[in-house]
Amino acid sequence: MSDSHSHTLRQNDNVPLIQTIFQWLMVVLLIYLLITAVGMIGNGFKAATKGDATDLFAFATNPFMGLVVGILATSLIQSSSTVTAIIVGLVAGGLSVEAAIPMIMGANIGTTITNTIVALGHINKRKAFRRAFAAATVHDFFNLIAVSLFMIVELIVPGGILGPIGAALAEFFVGGADVSIKDANFIKPLTKPLIGLVAGFAALIYAPLANILLIFFGVAIIFLSITFVGKLLKSLLVGTAKRVLHYAIGRGPVSGIVSGAVVTVLVQSSSTTTSLMIPLAGSGAFRLKQIYPFTLGANIGTCVTSLLAATAVTGSTALAALTIAMVHLTFNTLSVLLLYGLPFTRFLPMQGATWFARLATEHKVLAILYILIVYFGIPGLLVMTYQLFT
């Protein structure tokens, strides 16, 4: 082999390495944009509402409307990561933690739409569809039961339980209510120039609505950042994620939960994680009992986005922003511990999913109606009814 040919091979060998390095740099850039976008939303809401975003979202201070907003927004966007990051931005802009908690719960319900849609891909194969639809809706049933349980507790217990736990955890990590994240936060100096640049651009477009435009730009950047970082991480880590999935499923519930969380952190999307399992379920490679814990781990792993978003917030609302991120983590963790940890509730989601999958297999139109009604029809109807009678 000639020296020139060997040199060419070495150059070609370096191409994948250079490409991988470039992709990781893009991931870092997109995470930076995500954090900056949360700051944009917070700054925009503070300025637009003079520090009190609750007035702008007055209809959502009703806990049921907050829940509906979370469901509808996540169903439309098909990304709970995007919605929870936006909610952190709203809290940073002055929305109360109490008003944001039902939105977080609603996002948990809305995120299950993606894998339910994926299950429809098996609709022409009877047995595969029954298995796939059960694997998809077990996530739905678990989140519906968890939200129902915790909503009742939040309404009955004065002050709720999620808010105080989230606040205690936030204060523990920050160092107390008197210490702002700003005091030890290196993020603000990094994000401030870009936020200022976008704010200036918004003012150039139309100064009277500059703050609203800043919020809009923040939401758009969050959506794009999470979309592209998810694609990049899938490209970089999907092989690793699949190996973890195949290794962990069937090795016990704890292994399934932990691996579900790990894979979701790797690909930055619980929808991707849970959707990966649907073809495996449809093919019969894994049973519903094996896939169920993995789904629960995905619920916990998706909390990383709201925690990451909270690091962007500084000043007086920093503690509140971290609190709502901790509420998200607390809600999903406690749901798994209580519903899966207790023997008499552990199999309720599986029983519900199995029953409904059999019904949907016999009457396939029910599967489509279920998606349209649960994720769009009921939430939309409730919003319109509330607007008409208030």
N, C-alpha and C positions, 0 to 999 in steps of 0.2 A: 504494500500500500504506500502510495507516494506521500511525502510530507504535506503537500498542499491539500490532498484529500483528507488526511488526518486532521489538519487544521480546520477544514470545513466541517467535519463531524463534531469536533469540539465546540465550534461555534453553534451548530445546531443543538447540541446538548445543553448549551447555556440558554437557549431561547425559552424553554419551559420555566427555568429558574427565574429569568428576568420577568417573564409574564406573571409568575406567582408573586414575586416581590411587588410588581406594579399593582396587582389585584389587592394585596394586603394594604398597600399605601392608600388605595382607593377606599377600602373599608374604614381605615382611620379617618380619612377625609369625610366620609359620609357620616360617621359617628360624631365628628366635630360639627357637621352641618345640623345633625339631629339635635344636639345639645344647644347649639346657637338658635335654632328655630324655636325651641321651648322658651328661651329667653325673649325672643321676638314677641311671642304670644303674650307672655307675662307683662312685658313693657307696654305692648299695645293696649291690653286690657286695663292696666293701671292708669294709663293716660286717658283712654276713652271713657272710663267710668269714674275717673278721679279717685282711684283706689278702692272702689266698691263694685266688683263685677257681679255681685249678687242681684243688683237691680236689673242688669241686662238679662240674667237667667232666672228671673223671679218665678216663672212658671215651673222651673226645675227644682225649686226649693220644696215643692210637694214631692215626697220621696217616691211615689209611684210614677210621677212624671219624669223624675230623674232616672228611674229604672228604664222607662220607655225610651228616653233619649239615648241611653247607653246601648240598648238593644238595637234601635233603629239605625244609629250612627255606625255601629260596628257591622250590622248586616249590609248596609249600603257600601261601606268602604272595604268590608271583608278583611279587616285587620284590627284585632284588639290592641296590638302594640301601638298602632297609630292613634287610636282613640284614647288609650290610657296616657300616652305622651301628651296629647292635647289637653286632657283633664288636668294633668300636672301643671300645664301652662295656665289653665283657667284659675286654678287655686293660687298660682303665683301672682295672678292678676287681681286677686281679691275674693274669688268665689270661696265660700266657706267649705271646710272639710266635710261638715254634716251634709251639705247639699251634694257634694261630689261622691260620697260613698255609694248611694244607689246607682249613680252613673257607672262606677267601677263594676258593680254587680251586673248591671245590664250588659256591659261589654263582655263579661264572661259568657252570657247567654248568646249574644250576637256572634261571637267568634266560632260557634259550633256549626254555623251554616256552611262553611267551606267544605268540610269533610262529608257533610250530608249531601251536598251537590256532587262531590266526587263519587259517592256511592251510587248515584243514578247512572253512572257509566256502566254498571253491571245489570241494568234493568231488564235486558233481554235474556239474561241467563238466570233462571229461577233460583237454583240453589246458591249460586254465587251472589245474587242480589240479596237474598235473605241474610247471608252471612255478613256481607259488606254493609248493609243497611243497619244491622244490629250493632256492628262495630262503630258505625258513625253515630248512631243515636244514643249509645250508652254515654257518650260525652254530653249530649243534650240533657238526658234524664238526670245525670249526676249534677250538672250545673243548675238545672231547674229546681231540684230538691234542695241543693245548697243555698240558692238564692232565697227560696221560699222560707227555709228555716231561719236564716240570718236576718231576713227582712222582718220577720215576726219578732225576733229577739231585739233587733234595733228599735222597733216601735214600742215594745213593751218595757224594756229596761230604760229608765231615765238616763239620758245621755248616751245610750247605746253601749256596746262593748268594743266595737272595731276602732272607733275614733280614739278612745283612751289608750288602747293597746298600741295603736299606731303612733300616737303622740309620745308614749313612754319609750318606744323603740327609737323614734326619731331623736328624742332628747338624749338618749343613751349614746347614740352615735355622734351627735353634734356636741354634746358636753353640757347640756342644760338649756333651759328656755332662755336664759340671759345671754347665751352665746350664739351669734349668728353664724351660719355656714360661711358667710362672707369673710369672717375672721381668718379662716384657714382654707379658703377656697382659691385655687389657682386658675379656676375655669374662667372667672369673669374677665380678667385681663386678656384672655385668649379670644373670648367671644365678643367683647365690647366693640372692637373696631368693625367687625362685619355687621353687627346689629345696627351700629350707627350709620354704616354705609347704606344698608337696606332702608333704614328709617329716612335717610336723606333722599333716597330714590323715590320712596313713597310720597314724600312731601313735594318732590318735583312733579310727580304725576298729577296729584290733586291735594293740595295742602289741607283743606278742610276735613278730608277723610283720611289723612295720612296714618292715623293710629289704627283705623279699621283695615287699611291696606297692609299695614305691618302685620296685623293678626292673620290676614289672608295669606300673605307671603310665608309666614311661619307655618301655617297649616299645610300649605303646598309643599314646603321644603321637608316637613316631617313625613308627609305621604311619599314623596319621591325618595327620600333618604332611606326609609325603612324598606321600600320596594326594591331599590337597587342593592342595598346592603344584604338583603335576604337572598337575592339572586347571586351575588358575589360569594357569599358564605356557602350557599348550596353548591356552587361550582368548586369552591376550595375544599369544602368539608363533607360534601354529601357522601363520599365514599366512607369516610370515618363514621359519619352519622349512621349509615346503613349497617356498618360492621358492629357498632355499639348496639343498634336495634336488634340485629339477629343474635348477637351474643347474649343480650339481657333478657329478651322475652322468653318466658318459660323457665327462667332460673329462680323464680320466686317473686312475690309481690314487692318486696323492698327493692330488689334489684331492678324490677320494672319501673317503679316510681322514680328511683334515682336516675336511671338511664334516660327516662322520658324527660326529666328536667335538664339533664346534660345535653341531650340532642337538641332540645328547644333553645337552650342558651347558644349552642353552636350555630344553629341556622337562623336564630332570632325570629322565630315564627312558630307559634303553637299550631297554627293552621297547617303549616307544612309538615310538622311532626305527626300530627294526627292523620293527615291525608296520606302520608307514607304508609300507614298501617292498613288503609282500606283495601288496596289490592292484595295484601298478604292475607287479610281476613277473607276476602272474596274467593281466593284460590284455595282456602282451607289449610294454608301453611301454618296458621296459628289460630287457636280457639279464642272465643270472646273473653273467657276467663283469664287468658294470658295477656291479651291486649289491653284490657281494662286498666290495670295499674299503670301501664305506660302512658295512657291518656291522662291519668291523674298527675303524673310527673310533668307532663307538658303544661298543665295548668300552673304549676309552681314555677317552671322555667321561664314562662312568658313574662313574669314579674320583673325580669332584669331590665326591660326597656323603660318602665316607669321609674325604677331606681336610678337608672342612668340619666333619664331626663331630669330628675330632681337635683342632680349635681349642678345643673345649669343655673339654678335659682339662687339669688343672693338677696341680702337685705331683710326687711321685716317679714316677708312672706316665705323666706327660705325654710323655716321650720315647718310651716303648714304644707309646703310642697313635698318635703320629705315625709311628712306624716301621711299624706294620701298615698304615696308610693308604698309606705310600710303597711298601710291599711290593705292595699292590694295583695301584698305578700302574706299578711296575716289572714285575710279572708280565704285565700286559696289554700294555705297550709292547714288552717283549722278545719276547713271543709274536708280535706283528705283525712286528717286525724280523726275527726268525729264520724264522718259517714263511712269511711272505709275501715277505720279502726274498731268500730263497734260491730259485733257479729250480727245484730238484728237489723242493721241498716246497710251492711256491706253489699248485699246482693240485690238491693232494691233497684238500682239503675240497670243492672243486667237483666232482671226479670221484666222491667218495663220495656227495655230495648228489644228483648227477645219476642215478647208478645206483640209489640208494634211492628217488628220486622215481618212476622208471620202474616199479620193483617195486611201490611203493605204489599207483600208478595202476592196475596190473593187479589187485592184491589190496588193496582199500581198507581192509579190516579191519586190515591191518598198520599203517597210520598211527595208528589208535586204540590198538592194542596197544603200539606203540612208545612212545607218550606214557605210558600206564599202567605199563608195565614199567620203562622207563629212568628215569623221574622219581620213581616211587613204589614200584613193586614191588621192584626190586633194592635201593635204599637201605633200604627198610623191612625187607626180609628180612635184610640184613646187620646192621642194628641189633639185631633180635630174636635173631639167631644169636649175636652178640657178647655180648648180655646173658645168654643161656642158658649159654654156655661160659666165662664169666669170673666 
